Amino acid sequence: MKIVYQGISGSYSESCAKKMYPNIETESCKTFDECFEKASIDSNTKAIIPESNKTTGNIGVEYLIFKYRLNIYEEYFFPINHNLIGIKGSKLSEIKDVYSHAQALSQASQFIKKNDLIGNVRADTAGSAKYIATKKDRTKGAIASSLSAKIYNLQILSENIQDDKDNFTRFLIMGKEIIQPEKDNKKYITSFLFKLRDKPAALYSALSGFAINGVNMTKLQSFPEKNSFSSFFFLCDIDGHLDEKKIKNSLEELAFHCEDMHVLGVYKAHEFREKK
């Protein structure tokens, strides 16, 4: 199996993939779209996708989830520990400009302000590390992962500089084949997307089945259909396995109100959910 990720070597997506599968082959992609496309045509290729961050919210990949409808096999809540890194021999006091992805700069805003640094937005965190490695300028630093520092032969000047020390990103492992685990005594998440029929109070009516059957909904997100401001898809996560009677009943009730509905996956709930 191979896992594809967005960004270049040293990204948090690759770091998470290596944490989950230490000996896995990884391959970088320029865009999330490329990740989804490669996973959609090769059953031996899986994509690792950052879905949301505890501090800054949704990453913005929902439209690709709707487009490709890959199966979700696993979720993983990965700690995002940002580091200020610079070229070998540099010091924190010398850094003037810091480079990183917009979300990373936002997540380390207090550190940036405290040290009077100038934030510069770039496409990704690992790319920022590679950039300062090529510049060899002691006044330039990057906010990136410890893996980036190792790959690009850089020095960590300050560790764990994120504002929220409990900063996690939820990653999804997705692929072409539909695989559903057998129900056991573990906790599961069922993910699906749906588009409602155009009628009054459609959403209220559609969701009533979950309340009646006692199903806990952990995520409900709307996303506009392409080229429309009036038609929406919904992305939803619920606690439970598709084989549970209450889940089946709830989804059957939902389907009655839907123009389109698609189950994206049934997978074990990550242990992080128990710590929240």
TIZA-580723 format. One line per field, with one value per residue (C-alpha): residue number from 1; residue in one letter; y, x, z. Coordinates in steps of 0.001 Angstrom, whole numbers. Example, Ala and Ser with C-alpha at 12.3 -4.5 7.8 and 13.67 -1.06 7.14 Angstrom:
BEGIN
resi = 1/2
resn = A/S
c2 = -4500/-1060
c1 = 12300/13670
c3 = 7800/7140
END
This chain:
BEGIN
resi = 1/2/3/4/5/6/7/8/9/10/11/12/13/14/15/16/17/18/19/20/21/22/23/24/25/26/27/28/29/30/31/32/33/34/35/36/37/38/39/40/41/42/43/44/45/46/47/48/49/50/51/52/53/54/55/56/57/58/59/60/61/62/63/64/65/66/67/68/69/70/71/72/73/74/75/76/77/78/79/80/81/82/83/84/85/86/87/88/89/90/91/92/93/94/95/96/97/98/99/100/101/102/103/104/105/106/107/108/109/110/111/112/113/114/115/116/117/118/119/120/121/122/123/124/125/126/127/128/129/130/131/132/133/134/135/136/137/138/139/140/141/142/143/144/145/146/147/148/149/150/151/152/153/154/155/156/157/158/159/160/161/162/163/164/165/166/167/168/169/170/171/172/173/174/175/176/177/178/179/180/181/182/183/184/185/186/187/188/189/190/191/192/193/194/195/196/197/198/199/200/201/202/203/204/205/206/207/208/209/210/211/212/213/214/215/216/217/218/219/220/221/222/223/224/225/226/227/228/229/230/231/232/233/234/235/236/237/238/239/240/241/242/243/244/245/246/247/248/249/250/251/252/253/254/255/256/257/258/259/260/261/262/263/264/265/266/267/268/269/270/271/272/273/274/275/276
resn = M/K/I/V/Y/Q/G/I/S/G/S/Y/S/E/S/C/A/K/K/M/Y/P/N/I/E/T/E/S/C/K/T/F/D/E/C/F/E/K/A/S/I/D/S/N/T/K/A/I/I/P/E/S/N/K/T/T/G/N/I/G/V/E/Y/L/I/F/K/Y/R/L/N/I/Y/E/E/Y/F/F/P/I/N/H/N/L/I/G/I/K/G/S/K/L/S/E/I/K/D/V/Y/S/H/A/Q/A/L/S/Q/A/S/Q/F/I/K/K/N/D/L/I/G/N/V/R/A/D/T/A/G/S/A/K/Y/I/A/T/K/K/D/R/T/K/G/A/I/A/S/S/L/S/A/K/I/Y/N/L/Q/I/L/S/E/N/I/Q/D/D/K/D/N/F/T/R/F/L/I/M/G/K/E/I/I/Q/P/E/K/D/N/K/K/Y/I/T/S/F/L/F/K/L/R/D/K/P/A/A/L/Y/S/A/L/S/G/F/A/I/N/G/V/N/M/T/K/L/Q/S/F/P/E/K/N/S/F/S/S/F/F/F/L/C/D/I/D/G/H/L/D/E/K/K/I/K/N/S/L/E/E/L/A/F/H/C/E/D/M/H/V/L/G/V/Y/K/A/H/E/F/R/E/K/K
c2 = 0/3559/6745/10011/13394/17053/19089/18237/15915/16924/18062/17316/14981/12896/13058/11677/8933/7870/7862/5639/3355/3678/1656/2877/4276/7884/10094/13856/15598/19266/19549/17801/17171/15159/13098/12241/11455/9053/7236/6998/5082/2732/453/89/3846/5562/9289/10928/14072/16723/17294/19791/21425/21908/25553/26862/24602/22998/22648/23114/19737/19078/19793/17058/14613/15306/15064/11807/10063/7942/5499/6500/3706/5405/8663/9879/12917/14035/16590/19648/20807/23807/24642/27716/26428/28173/27393/25681/28103/30725/32038/33058/36620/36875/35863/38719/37054/33853/31802/29239/28273/30804/28426/27728/31455/31934/29063/30561/34211/34864/33620/35701/38837/38252/37906/40789/38591/39385/36621/35668/33366/30507/27491/25008/24464/21993/24176/27070/24962/24045/27718/28966/26048/27288/30946/30241/33528/33673/36247/33914/31194/28821/27391/23704/20164/18571/16173/19177/20302/16839/16469/19895/19879/22787/23665/23870/27228/26933/23962/23784/27447/27013/29146/26130/23400/20944/21519/18546/17976/15226/13223/10748/7730/7362/5087/3555/221/39/-1793/-1998/-3475/-6070/-4690/-5517/-3847/-950/2523/3441/6486/6390/9212/10120/12971/13932/16445/17180/17424/20995/21370/23468/22464/19687/19677/19657/16746/14821/15030/14150/10441/10748/12321/9759/6860/8347/8724/11208/13460/14718/16685/18389/20716/22310/22980/24705/22655/23784/26984/27384/29523/27802/24076/22456/19152/18129/16203/14305/12072/10047/7774/4148/1305/939/-2510/-1115/-1030/2579/3695/1812/3260/6802/6589/5070/8001/10445/8819/9466/13220/13106/13648/12196/10254/8380/6550/7493/4969/3109/3142/2884/6056/7236/7088/10884/11220/9704/12377/15408
c1 = 0/1098/-199/-350/-443/-673/2509/6170/8253/8146/4517/2280/270/3363/4314/886/1113/4516/3112/205/2234/5983/7190/4668/5653/4540/4208/3757/1125/908/-2812/-5538/-7305/-4300/-4403/-8066/-7583/-4679/-6553/-9663/-7918/-5613/-6925/-3389/-3100/-4707/-4913/-4307/-6421/-6481/-10187/-10305/-8149/-9128/-7996/-8761/-11633/-12299/-9410/-11650/-11578/-15327/-15932/-13407/-15079/-18337/-16652/-14723/-16755/-13839/-14396/-13148/-11184/-9757/-9546/-6540/-6211/-2600/-942/234/3338/4740/8431/10394/13259/16224/19501/22225/23974/21219/19564/16003/17167/18408/15123/13168/10960/9053/7441/4647/1139/-1537/-3072/283/990/-2435/-1912/1395/281/1149/4710/5123/3878/5944/9161/8332/8494/7077/4802/4983/2340/3476/1706/2665/4776/7292/7721/8577/11262/12713/12623/14717/17115/17862/18146/20710/19755/20090/17282/14717/12829/9962/7149/7037/7287/10316/10381/10906/13898/15418/14768/16135/19045/17727/17853/14897/15156/11992/9667/5888/5255/1537/-859/-2954/-726/-3570/-3636/-4811/-5764/-8172/-6817/-8782/-7393/-9435/-9440/-11290/-12507/-15580/-14591/-16809/-15463/-17530/-19374/-17874/-17819/-15624/-16973/-17557/-18237/-20469/-19888/-22174/-23205/-26666/-28616/-32214/-35285/-36447/-39328/-40145/-38479/-36612/-33576/-35677/-37749/-34712/-32823/-35771/-35080/-31735/-33386/-36193/-33718/-31301/-28382/-25655/-24560/-20970/-20671/-23080/-21656/-23331/-21530/-22997/-23406/-21214/-22439/-25283/-26110/-29425/-28607/-26507/-24890/-24419/-21506/-22372/-20711/-22725/-21736/-22416/-21993/-24111/-25232/-26866/-30633/-30917/-28393/-30201/-33545/-32157/-30564/-33715/-35701/-33120/-33144/-36887/-36154/-33081/-32422/-28930/-27335/-24032/-22372/-18681/-17510/-17801/-14649/-13422/-13607/-10096/-9181/-8762/-12543/-12541/-10124/-12130
c3 = 0/-726/891/-1044/675/-278/37/-59/2081/5732/5770/8736/6498/5813/9501/10412/7776/9145/12684/11656/9379/10178/7173/4599/1213/858/-2215/-2333/-4470/-5402/-4658/-2678/-5984/-7165/-3946/-4423/-8116/-7545/-4785/-6976/-9783/-7837/-5086/-3667/-3163/-189/471/3831/4024/6804/7394/10266/12921/16551/16533/13041/11979/8595/6146/3093/1318/1486/-2206/-3087/-721/-2580/-5986/-5555/-2837/-1674/1139/4596/6306/9341/11282/13264/15509/15083/17415/15474/17293/15469/15636/14654/12565/10953/9259/11273/13618/13652/16822/17657/18319/14711/13052/11465/8831/9445/6645/6804/5747/6742/9293/10944/11209/12774/15205/16383/16378/20030/19579/16420/18161/21317/19306/16935/13846/10412/9154/5472/3977/1767/280/2979/6091/4650/1564/3869/5531/2141/1127/4050/3578/65/1148/3901/5559/9366/9569/7974/9812/9124/11192/10380/11707/13340/10365/8069/10128/9817/6085/5106/7571/9609/13292/15674/17425/19520/20024/20444/19660/18839/20909/21865/23276/22720/18955/16877/13251/12256/9319/7205/5356/2164/-861/-3788/-2390/-165/3000/6061/9315/11135/14137/17537/20948/19779/19044/15398/13253/10171/7664/4794/2534/1361/-678/321/-1868/-2385/42/3141/6442/4604/6907/10066/8771/7539/10836/13055/12565/14344/17396/17453/17279/19816/17396/18299/15448/15850/12603/10234/7621/4635/1367/-1716/-4846/-7733/-9403/-6917/-3898/-3203/-3442/-716/112/3740/5226/8383/11008/13519/16384/15579/13095/9965/11131/14282/14036/15195/12546/9783/10831/10965/7518/6013/7383/6014/2559/2283/2263/4/-3662/-3251/-388/-138/2777/2821/5358/8639/10755/14328/16401/17274/20971/21013/21087/24573/25809/24660
END
